[in-house]
Amino acid sequence: MSVPGPLLSVVIVCRNQLNALKFTLATLREQAPAVAHEVIVVDQGSSDGSAQFLSGLAERAELRLVTDETREGRAAARNRGARASRGRAIMFLDPGLVVGPLWAESLVDTLERDPLVGAVAGKLILQDGRIDHAGLALLRWERQPRRFRLTGRSLHAGRPADFPASMRPLAVQCLAGEALCVRASAFFAAGGFDECIGREFGRSKPMADGEPAGVDLSLRLGARGWLCVYRPESVMTRLRVAENDPDADPHRDELTAADDQVLVTAAWLERARPDFVAPAAGGAIAQENGGIRPWVEPTIAFPFGHYHHGRNAGAPAGAMLAPVASVIVPTFNALDYTRLCVESLLTHTDTRHELVFVDNGSSDGTPEYLEGLARDHKRVRVIRNDTNRGFARACNQGLAAAQGRHLVLLNSDTVVTHGWLEKLVAVAEGRPRAGLVGPVTNNISGLQRLESVGYDQESLSGLVEFAAAESARHEGEVERTMRLTGMCLLIKRELLARVGGLDEIFGLGNYEDNDYCLRTHLAGYECLVARGVFIHHFGSRSFAAAGIDYAEQIKRQWAVFKAKWGIPAMTPMNAQVELGALLAGGFDPERHFQALSGGESAGAAGVGAPGSSVAVGVI
């Protein structure tokens, strides 16, 4: 019977750092992780007694010793230790770091609970209680003309350890390599540490500087779609330990910190988006499209394959690829408009994406039409309800059944145009902080509405030409907003896992999109308008088909929205509402998470579904 391997592998590399090593190993024994773990030490040619000391510990099975006589440097030694490891997570820990109580729990838990996280690190403090590292910002220095450089700089360096802003978990672009916990599969897929960067052992560094090898690895993980996360609950102290012979490493001066930064700059200056720019005039300017935002732990446990486009693990070679995006269309009667929507979707939506229709008890032939559609098109799936369960509930049913990396809620009285979905996806994937993305249209409220359009809004004559001209005129233009409308709304799956679905207290419809946008902002994501994407919206056709008085429905929903968010009951519609108070305190799962309804339905659920259904669990 095979013995299960450890969950966590702690990898320490050293060369002539015996004193620092003793401190770190002693605290590792005192603050041993609660999870199954192993300790691996790679000694690269020490001559200060480290090898003899470590051999004694290895004989007592306190650690595994890897002897490395290659003299290839610290990054190579780290990679060697990683190859010897057996854990799902690898913790790289430099000598001279003293771990605090429960240091490992939040790091491992982050990797175990969030399938998008590839690396996670905690807070590093100095012996005097000041912050050394609390996550890194990617900084582009422009102080010298034509000599730009890219570095990682610690957030809140020099502040007290309990500085309030350092106490919040963050998603960042890069982390410090000297105390870095990585998902083993992500680490090896990214190629490990670059062995040309960070070769020296025990080099002193200025406060706030990010180790270049860690910055480079973090950026390569990010380029492959992994998140890097800072968790303040994990605290370690950096000691300044005098060694017997501080100059014993003959390779210490072969490369300088500046040389490492040159290598990182050459690799990433034109590819990475800096969080801050340091201009010649001084100071640092935050960049609109930086990658730092709050990190919220996911509540919904989606299968790993739903986050990544490609063939599911273990699937046969001829199996269908998982969709990039899932377009979810709730329907209720108004069949003529649904036909127009469907025809535009089949014409202008690439077959890499799936189409999920959720019918809310239509009685005008819509269910039969959709079933025929599913029989004719493998990418079409249909969920049927016997009664009208409301817009929010239907959307949630579709979200629970969808398999794409991105989810798009689309009203059935819309007509999409050429390239619409590819452009929405491009905006979402090109901006780390994007959570929701919407297009511009002819008939809606707010920032997404165009004042005038150059086509017939009933016959749609001229729509194709107008949409193409708008797309060319505003190609790549993206605008941040506090609110997007739900008539066409792209939702990143990583956002859905954290905030859940639409709140079903909004019933038949209206204000569920306002509510979702507020929850999105609370979770640290942005709402973006893709101005180069135009779709047509007839507007409120399902309400008309149901005989609902739209004006009265809006009034009722405004009252529900006010009650939920604590807005005074006498506040009229369209009044200015102080959003700062609504967004204070950040995302609270107890108040702001909304569970999905699941894929259950009363009727022929899943007609035309490509493959078996997938369970969605709540963590």
C-alpha positions, 0 to 999 in steps of 0.5 A, a space after each residue: 500500500 503506497 504512502 501518500 506524499 506530503 501536501 507541502 514541500 519546504 525547500 531551502 537552499 544555502 551556501 556558507 550560511 550556517 548561522 542563518 540556516 540554524 535559525 530558520 530550521 529551528 523555527 520550522 521545527 517550533 512552528 511546524 505546519 499542521 499539514 503533511 509536509 517535508 523539508 528539503 535543504 539543498 547545500 551548494 558547496 558550503 565550506 563553513 560546516 553546513 554540510 556536516 550540520 545538515 548531514 546530522 539532521 538528515 540522519 535523524 530524518 528531520 530533513 532531506 539533504 540534497 548535495 549540489 556540487 555544481 556551483 551553478 547558483 541559487 536559482 539552479 539550487 532552488 530548481 534542484 530542490 523543487 525536482 526533489 520535492 513531492 508536495 502539491 505546493 512548494 515553499 521556497 524559504 531563504 536562510 535567515 527567515 524566521 517563520 511565525 505561528 500558523 505561517 503555512 496554513 493561509 498559504 496552502 489554503 489559498 492554493 487549495 481553495 482557489 484553482 486560479 492561484 499559482 503563487 502566494 506569499 505572506 508578509 516579511 517584517 524586519 527585526 525592528 517591526 517594520 514591513 520589508 515585503 507586503 506584496 510587490 508592485 511592478 514599477 517601471 523606472 523612467 528616471 534616465 532617458 532611454 534607460 528604463 528598467 522594471 523592478 518589483 517594489 514592496 508595498 508599504 515598506 518601512 511601515 509598522 507591521 500592523 499598518 492597516 493597508 497591509 492587512 488586506 489580501 491582494 492579488 498582485 503581479 509579482 511576489 518576493 522569491 525568498 519566501 514564496 509558496 507555489 503550486 507545483 504543477 504551475 511552477 514546473 509548467 512555467 519552467 521554474 526559476 530562470 537560472 541566469 537570474 539571482 545566482 548569488 547566495 546571501 546577498 544583502 538587498 535594499 529595503 523594499 526591493 523585490 528579488 528579481 528571480 521571484 519577480 521574473 517567475 511571478 510574471 511568467 506564472 501570470 503570463 500563463 493565466 495564474 494569479 499571484 496572491 499576498 496573504 498578510 496572515 502569514 508573517 515571517 521575520 527577516 534576520 540580519 545574521 552575521 556569518 563566520 565568513 561573509 565573503 566565503 561565497 566566491 560567486 557573490 560578486 559575479 553578478 550584481 543586483 543591477 545585472 539581474 534587473 537588466 535581465 528582468 527588464 529585457 524580458 518584461 519591459 515591453 510585455 508587462 503592465 507596470 502598476 506604477 511608473 517613476 518618471 524623471 520628475 520624481 514620485 510614482 504614478 499609479 497606472 490605470 491598468 495595473 494588476 493590484 486589487 483585493 483578493 476575495 476567496 472563492 466560495 463556489 468550487 468550479 471544476 478546474 477545466 472551467 477556468 481553462 479553455 482546452 480538452 478536459 484531463 483524461 478526455 479522448 483525443 476526439 472529445 470536444 474542447 471546453 468552450 471559451 465562453 458560454 452565452 446564456 440567454 433567458 427566454 420568455 415568449 416573444 418568439 419572433 425576437 428570440 429568433 432574431 437573437 438566435 440567428 445573429 448568435 449563430 452568424 456572429 458567434 464562433 463555434 468555440 463558444 457554447 449557447 445556453 438557453 433557459 426558457 421560463 415557461 414560454 407558451 408561444 412555441 419558444 420551447 419547441 423552437 429551442 429544442 429543435 435548435 439544440 438537435 441541429 447544433 451541438 453547441 446549443 444547450 436548453 434548460 426548460 422551466 414549467 413556470 416563469 421563475 424570473 430573470 435572475 433565477 433563469 440566469 443563475 440556472 444558466 450560470 450553474 450549467 455553463 462550462 466556459 471560462 467567461 459567462 455572458 448574460 444576453 437578453 433574448 431581444 438583442 441582435 449581436 454583430 460581427 466580432 462582438 464576443 471575441 472583443 468582449 473576451 479580449 477586454 476581459 482577458 487583457 485587464 487583470 482587474 476586469 470583472 464585468 464587461 459590456 458593449 454599447 447599444 441603442 436602447 438602454 440607460 446610462 453610459 452604454 447608450 449611444 445618443 443616436 444610431 445610423 440604422 433603422 431600429 425596427 427593420 435593422 436595415 443598416 445595422 451591420 454597416 453601422 456596427 462595423 463603423 462603430 467598431 472601427 472608430 472605437 477599436 480598443 477603447 475601454 471605459 470604466 464605469 460603476 454600472 453595467 446593464 444586464 442586457 449583455 454582460 460578460 462575467 469572468 468565471 473567477 468573479 462568479 466563483 467569488 460573488 456568486 450569481 444574481 440575487 433572486 430577490 429581484 424576481 422578474 427583473 430590473 436592478 439585479 444588474 445594479 446589485 451585481 455591479 456593486 458586489 463586483 466593485 466590493 470584490 475588487 474588480 472593475 466594470 468596463 464598457 468596450 466601446 468598440 462593441 455594438 449590439 442592438 437592443 429592442 428593449 423590454 420585449 419579454 415584459 411586454 409579452 408577459 403583460 407587465 407594466 414596465 414603469 410599475 415594475 421599475 418602481 417595485 424593484 427600486 424599493 427592493 434595491 434600496 432595502 437591500 443596500 440600506 438606502 433611505 426609503 424616500 430616495 427617488 429613482 435617479 437620485 444621486 446616491 453616495 456610493 462610498 458608504 455602500 462600498 465601505 468595508 469591502 466584500 463580506 461573503 455573508 452579505 454579498 455572496 449569492 449561491 447559484 440556483 443549480 441546473 435543476 429544471 422542470 422539463 427537458 433540462 439539458 437538451 442538446 447538452 454536449 457531454 455529461 453535466 458537471 456538478 458545482 459545489 459550494 466550498 
